Amino acid sequence: MKGVTDIGEQQIKHTRLRTKARHYRAMAAAIQMHDEATIATFPKYVPRGRPTSWYLERAEQAERASEMAGEMASLLGDMEHRNYLDRMTVEQKCERIETAAKEVNFWIEHYILDDLPQLFAGLSREQKQGYQRLFTRIVQRLTNAFEEEA
């Protein structure tokens, strides 16, 4: 397709195959129910007159192919994102970090920091400790990211 990236092509393939699998499963169900009206409404690419097992087998194949295409789109997206980060100038990197820091600070200050005492009220000790570990892990990951470069 013109103007569609490799990621987009894989995502489109993933969506089409998932839809095809859904149609095949629905066709198998309609055949088992002898529902001629429903069978007549299926898209032309769903062949008629096959045994139920054939449709179920094709649905499985389409689902497996859909998963592979979805994984490929995800991998390509990750690769494209890493390449984008590698191509960034120092100024762009600084701007991105500063924007993220401002957003994180905004969310923490305005949406949770002042509310934590009230949010923690009524929670069990285990729940409070769980959230404390969560925030500690977040801070530790940030700290580790800075130490990796040192």
C-alpha positions as CSV (number, residue, x, y, z in Angstrom):
1,M,0.0,0.0,0.0
2,K,1.3,3.4,-0.9
3,G,2.3,5.6,2.0
4,V,2.0,2.8,4.6
5,T,5.0,1.9,6.6
6,D,6.1,-1.7,7.3
7,I,4.6,-1.3,10.8
8,G,1.3,-0.2,9.3
9,E,1.3,-3.0,6.8
10,Q,1.8,-5.6,9.6
11,Q,-0.9,-3.9,11.7
12,I,-3.3,-4.0,8.8
13,K,-2.5,-7.6,8.2
14,H,-3.0,-8.4,11.9
15,T,-6.4,-6.7,11.8
16,R,-7.5,-8.4,8.6
17,L,-6.4,-11.8,9.7
18,R,-8.1,-11.4,13.1
19,T,-11.3,-10.4,11.3
20,K,-11.0,-13.4,8.9
21,A,-10.6,-15.7,11.9
22,R,-13.7,-14.3,13.5
23,H,-15.7,-14.8,10.3
24,Y,-14.5,-18.4,9.9
25,R,-15.5,-19.2,13.5
26,A,-18.9,-17.5,13.0
27,M,-19.4,-19.4,9.7
28,A,-18.7,-22.7,11.5
29,A,-21.2,-21.8,14.2
30,A,-23.8,-20.8,11.6
31,I,-23.3,-24.1,9.7
32,Q,-23.8,-26.1,12.9
33,M,-27.0,-24.2,13.6
34,H,-28.1,-24.5,9.9
35,D,-28.7,-20.7,9.9
36,E,-28.9,-20.0,6.1
37,A,-29.8,-16.4,6.6
38,T,-26.6,-15.7,8.6
39,I,-24.5,-17.7,6.2
40,A,-25.7,-15.5,3.3
41,T,-24.5,-12.4,5.1
42,F,-20.8,-13.4,5.2
43,P,-18.3,-11.6,3.0
44,K,-17.5,-13.3,-0.3
45,Y,-14.0,-14.2,0.7
46,V,-15.5,-16.7,3.2
47,P,-16.1,-19.8,0.9
48,R,-19.4,-21.6,1.2
49,G,-20.0,-25.4,1.4
50,R,-17.0,-26.5,3.4
51,P,-17.3,-28.7,6.5
52,T,-17.2,-27.1,10.0
53,S,-13.8,-28.5,10.7
54,W,-12.4,-26.7,7.6
55,Y,-13.6,-23.3,8.9
56,L,-12.2,-23.9,12.4
57,E,-8.9,-25.0,11.0
58,R,-8.7,-21.8,8.8
59,A,-9.7,-19.7,11.8
60,E,-6.8,-21.2,13.8
61,Q,-4.4,-20.5,11.0
62,A,-5.6,-17.0,10.6
63,E,-5.3,-16.4,14.4
64,R,-1.7,-17.7,14.4
65,A,-0.8,-15.5,11.4
66,S,-2.5,-12.5,13.1
67,E,-0.5,-12.9,16.2
68,M,2.7,-13.1,14.2
69,A,1.8,-10.0,12.3
70,G,0.9,-8.2,15.5
71,E,4.3,-9.2,17.1
72,M,6.1,-8.1,13.9
73,A,4.4,-4.7,14.0
74,S,5.3,-4.3,17.6
75,L,9.0,-5.2,16.9
76,L,9.1,-2.9,14.0
77,G,7.6,-0.1,16.1
78,D,10.2,-0.7,18.8
79,M,13.0,-0.6,16.3
80,E,11.7,2.5,14.6
81,H,11.4,4.2,18.0
82,R,15.0,3.3,19.0
83,N,16.2,4.6,15.6
84,Y,14.3,7.8,16.2
85,L,16.0,8.2,19.6
86,D,19.4,7.5,18.1
87,R,18.8,10.2,15.4
88,M,17.8,12.9,18.0
89,T,20.1,15.8,18.5
90,V,21.4,16.7,22.0
91,E,18.9,19.6,22.1
92,Q,16.0,17.4,21.1
93,K,17.0,14.9,23.8
94,C,17.2,17.6,26.4
95,E,13.8,19.0,25.4
96,R,12.3,15.5,25.6
97,I,13.7,14.8,29.1
98,E,12.7,18.3,30.3
99,T,9.1,17.8,29.0
100,A,8.8,14.4,30.6
101,A,10.2,15.7,33.9
102,K,7.6,18.6,33.9
103,E,4.8,16.2,33.1
104,V,5.8,13.8,35.8
105,N,6.2,16.6,38.4
106,F,2.8,18.0,37.4
107,W,1.0,14.7,37.8
108,I,2.8,13.9,41.1
109,E,2.3,17.3,42.6
110,H,-1.3,18.0,41.4
111,Y,-2.9,14.5,41.4
112,I,-1.3,12.4,44.0
113,L,1.3,13.8,46.4
114,D,-1.1,16.0,48.4
115,D,-3.8,13.3,48.3
116,L,-1.6,10.4,49.5
117,P,-2.5,10.7,53.2
118,Q,-6.2,10.5,52.4
119,L,-5.7,7.8,49.7
120,F,-3.7,5.7,52.2
121,A,-6.4,6.1,54.9
122,G,-8.3,2.9,55.2
123,L,-5.8,0.8,53.3
124,S,-4.3,-2.2,55.0
125,R,-0.7,-2.2,56.0
126,E,0.1,-4.7,53.2
127,Q,-1.5,-2.4,50.6
128,K,0.4,0.6,51.9
129,Q,3.7,-1.3,51.8
130,G,2.8,-2.6,48.3
131,Y,2.4,1.0,47.0
132,Q,5.5,2.1,48.8
133,R,7.5,-0.7,47.0
134,L,5.9,0.4,43.7
135,F,7.1,4.0,44.1
136,T,10.5,2.9,45.4
137,R,10.9,0.7,42.3
138,I,10.0,3.7,40.1
139,V,12.6,5.9,41.8
140,Q,15.2,3.1,41.7
141,R,14.7,2.7,37.9
142,L,15.3,6.4,37.5
143,T,18.4,6.3,39.6
144,N,19.7,3.2,37.8
145,A,19.2,5.0,34.4
146,F,21.5,7.8,35.5
147,E,24.0,5.4,36.9
148,E,24.2,3.3,33.7
149,E,25.6,6.3,31.9
150,A,28.2,7.2,34.5
